[in-house]
Structures are given as C-alpha cells and as structure tokens.
Amino acid sequence: MPRLRRLLALTLLLAPVQRTLAAPSVEEKAAQLIMIAADSADVAAARGAARAGLGGVQLQWGSYSLEDTRALTASLQEAAAASAEGTPLFISVDYEGGSVYVPTTLGLLELPTNMTLGAAADENDTATLFYLAGKELRRAGINMALGPVLDVNTNPKNPIIGIRSLGSDPLEAARLGSAIINGLKAAGIVAVAKHFPGHGAARQDTHKTMPQIDISTSELAVTHLVPFRAAIRQGVPAVMTVHILFPALDGRNPATLSSAVLTGLLKGDMGFGGLVMTDSLDMRAITSRTTIAKAAAAALKAGADVLLIGKGDFRAAVKEISAQVRNGRISAARLDDAYSRVLAAKRAAGLMDGQEKPSPFDKAYLEITGELSRRALTAARGAGLLPLDKAKRTAVIIFAPPRFADNSIHLYRELLDKGYDASQYLFGIGPSDGERAKALAAAAAAEQLVIGSFQWAGAQNAAQRATIKALLASGKPAVLLSLMNPYDISGYPEAACVLALYGMTAPSMAAAGEALTGALTPSGHLPVALP
C-alpha cells in the first residue's frame, strides 16, 4: 500500500509536467493571444472560451459587489484550469480613473481621475495610491490594469481623453505615469500603458471613427512619446496601441495594424520587450474597415501580442489567425514570439503560482485618496470669495449625471457641518426648460451661489452652459466648480471664482466643501493649458 501511495503521488506530481511537454497546436497558441470583454450577460460564454484556451478576459463595468467580482474571477480561472494547457487567464479591467469610471463598479473603491493626480503632482503619494489600488484589484481576482493612460492631452477639444490624461506636460505625464506603474507593479498587477503612440492630439473618438493625427515625427518624439519612453525605462510590462492613423509613421495603417509603428518604432527603436496589446478591436475605427477576426490577424502580424477583441467572436479570431499562420501570411515565428511573450508575462506576474489573498486596506486607500484630492483642488480663478459668508443663504446648484448624486452629498455635508444655511439642487447635464426655471428660482431665493459645471470632454451640453451663464448673470456672489474636465472653465470668463476638481469623486467633493468653508486652502495647479 505505501508503494501504491508513492506511485500515485509521483503520477500526480508528473501530470502537470507531462501536460506541458506536448507542443501546443497553432490553435492553442492563437487562443492564448486573445482577450475578450465580458459582463454579467456574457459569463457563460466567457467560461466556455476559457475552457477552450482563451488568454484573457476584460471585465466590463457593472453593479457587482466585491464578493460577486471575486466569485466571477475565480470561476473564470477555474474554467481556464480545465483547458488543455491549464494556463491561467489575464483578467483585466479599465481601472484608470477619468471618464470611463462610474462611482461604484465591480465592488472596487473609487479611483481619482488622472487629471486629479496631475493637479496634485505628488509622485510618492501617486505610487502609494496605485499600490493600494493594485492590492484592491488582486483582492478581487484581477491581475491586469488597462492603465495608466499616458496620452499627453495637447488638444483641449479631445472628445475621449480629457481628464483621463495626467495633463498636457509630457515630462509631468512621464513622472506621474511612472509612479502609477511602480505602484501597480509592487502590488503584483500587470500595468498596461496606453494609448501608443499617443491619443492626446486627436479630434475624434476611436470608438466611433478612425482619427488621423497629422503631426511630425519630431513632435511625436518631444511630446507624445516621452511618457512611453519613461514607462519602458521603468519596466512597464505591457503597452496598448491606438486605432489612429499617423501619416508621418505609416500612411496606410492605423497604429494598431502598423508594423512600422509596433515592430519598427515600439519594439525596435524604443526597445520595448514586453507585451504589445491592441485597444479593443470591436471599435468602429477598426470594424468600419474590416472584420474583428481579420483585424486580430493583421495586428498580430504587425507586432501585437495580446489581441483585445471586445465582444468579438473568440473562435472566429482563432480560426482566422490559425489559417493565416498555416498559409504563410503570418509567420510561425511571429506566432511563437507572441505566445512566448504572453506566457513569460503570466509567469512574471505570478499567475502560475496561484492568487494571493490580500487583507483589507480600505482605510489606507481612502486616506491617501482624500489627501490627493485635497492637494489637487485648484483655485483656477480668483479665491477672493473663499470662504463663503456663513451669514448668507447658500444655494448649491449641481449639474451632473444622476449616478454622481451620492458623491455630491459630500460637499453639501461639509457646508451643513460648518453651520451654513445651505440648500442643494441637482440637475442633469442637459437641463430642461423646467429645470432651468427651478435653478434660476433657487438662485433668486439665495444670497450666494455654488454652481457645479460638468463636462466629460471637449463639448459641453449647450443647455447646461446657457443655464450656468444665466445663474452667473444673476449678480449673486458665485463660486463655479469645474467638476470634471477643466476645459469648461474657458467657457465662463464672467465667473470671478473658479475651483477645479478634475473628477466628481466623493473625496474631491469633500475637498471642495472644505475650501468653501475655509477649512482648506486650494493648492493644486492646472495640469493642462486652457484655451
């Protein structure tokens, strides 16, 4: 019996080794390169793909508790373990701050926007924050963060980057971006710097169309590539591409599908040896020109290693890549190179060793988030009205999407706690005629105003802007709060006092409340140049 037990133990010990000795097929290698996007409606399909050897899953935002997310990631990894190779999944999420976040998603704590970090300009606290954020991700079973955003936002009318950017100064973006990478790496998270070679000068949204950026290679080098060079020096594990055409680099193909950009510039000239990941190939910039499966094959051929296909067909992409490898359109060496990079990155991230279970750390996370939000708060124009006069009736009139209502309470609470006679009014970002009338009536009944302007990117809602201008024209002392993208400040030259928050998070709203009551003197700086 002892001999039988020893033989059984030896068999179990050798089983995983024997499993990996068999050379994977072309299809198995191709499957490991692909990452799909999944939300609660796609869980069953995602598990099926994981059992078929899928390389990774990007979790989409949704109303999950932390326990729900942990259970979901565990079930996905269990399915991956049952695949032929048993290779763990990359499980990623857009945990970057900015316009892609909502206050509560996947049960994770709320992350400050990148522009908040740019305004605070503290690389030590930024690194600490992202170490804690990385621990939060690991606690949820997530091992890859699709960030930091390293786009230098040189175009104030950029419709999709805005507060997702650290600012318009390439050296500051490089400094703070490196701090984010350091924090995530220390927590065992695979950081993915994006969007190479830079989305900051775009005038269009790649989710809707394929932009073209007509700038010279020298301008790219001195501005947009600076943070990426710093990230590479910092040892960033992965870089995400952008679906934008740069004629100075490649006159025919967007960066994601360009060998000149991915193999020539990024891997060659810049010496990047990690993973090259595509932005989602189900965006209109790509699908308006080709299929997702063919785009995945083209990106692999150009030099991409991880192919994010969004809600695309996983099996169709595997089939297309395998066919092109077999007919010689994609070399077997290119497939093997990408496959080996993926496995090496998974080993380096400790995925092959199992998941750790970090202890809770919410208090430390919230403390540093609050400190950075207070430090970021910027008196963009005139602070003479601060603090507000406690003897005057105050109307707080906020324009924002309904899901931010809970966060707005933190400002209001600061006023009430300090004894102010204040009333708060919440309206959507596109107020109706009736809401405009209510806002003006609230202002008429007050003696001083706090007005919250909400702008995602380059274009603000016309009805919101007209209503805010009418409020400012009332003649009442008014503090204008730029709640999100600070480019809205230029639209209100008549505002005598303006505070920039860079994100309507609970800590940033609390910091604004402290400034309004005199408990805090704003010390942040504008991380972008306003028109």
CORHU-V614889 format. One line per field, one symbol per residue. burial: 1 if it has 9 or more other ideal C-beta (glycine too) atoms within 8 Angstrom, else 0. A space follows every 10 residues. Layout:
burial=???
This chain:
burial=0000000000 0000000010 0001011111 1111111110 0110011111 1111111110 1001010111 0111111011 0010111011 1111111110 1010111111 1111111111 1010111111 1111111111 1111111111 1110111111 1111111101 0111111111 1111111111 1111111111 1101110011 1010100011 0011111111 1101011111 1111110011 0011111111 1111111001 0101111111 1111111000 0111111111 1111111111 0101011111 1101100001 0001111110 1110111011 1000000000 1000110111 1111111111 0000110101 0111111111 0001101111 1111110101 0111101110 1000110111 0110010111 1111101101 1011111111 1101011111 1111111111 0100111111 1111111111 1111111001 0101011101 0
